[in-house]
């Protein structure tokens, strides 16, 4: 069954660096006929890597739930969201708009994804939490969907019969109604503060319970949303500043040693699990002990890792040193497998 959205469900244009973000802001000012020095107020939040969902509430009661589809017409998944955490059938409180569309993401926490996959046969396993969330929501049998620990977080407003002035005003209502939104949301009026936020969120990425693939910046004022409108299927008033597909940052939890076929001992960093290019990564090679010393890598540090192709990810550099740093890891005196003496060639 298909459902027509009351307001178009747009997809965001992407930015990949500071210049892209600067160009975006410049285009906004040009369209709005603002002077270059004029500051625009933005709201920023992590971009959850999930499946977009549109919830229609009538007088506080959930009427339908649908996927984005082509932006105008989506797939009816109303029977499959009954047990989703964060979607109340009845909004809290008593003053609700006659009709309102609330947009957000369906997702799985990383731990829930690992647990789900561990109970599936190899051929039915999902490659990442996003695919698991999408596959679970679109199940033909709603009883299977009910067993999956899906969650919802709101981030957008579609059609509404109530006039909101700012995004924060709408988000305040969401909290009153019992619908979660990001607790990492912030407001900005300069590109430098926006980039600082982007880097802060990138550092937090591996420690968050769910996958994110960037940061969304959108204009705070709904009046400006209306003035700006959209181009193609993208709103002019928002952009997604994406993380690199091959690089990200995470924390080194431990460093241990692997013994290869030739007897060579390689140090391996055990990481806070993080998604790179659709693959969950929890280990990275540190190459050798000279490399560890050269890059000054220690347990507890936040590091940048890179994954190229199917090779094991590698640690590129330390981004943030641990507060109480341990001594640098030294080569073991005895083989971790056979306990024999170790010598350096």
Protein Blocks (a to p, Z undefined) as FASTA:
>chain_A
ZZddfbdcddddddfbfklmmmmmmmmmmmnopafklccdddddddddddddddddeehi
afbdcdfknomaccdfklmmmmpghiafbdghjbdcfbdcddddddddfklmmmmmmmpc
fklpcfbfklmmmmmmmpmblklmmmpccddddfbdcddfbdcfbfklmmmmmmmnopac
dfkbccdfbfklmmmmmmmmmmmmmmpmbdcfbdcdddfblklmmmnmpghjbcfkbccd
dddfkbccdddfbdcddddfkopacdddddddddeehiacfbdcehiamlmmmnopaehi
acddddehjbdcddfbdfbdcfbdcddddddfbdfklopacddZZ
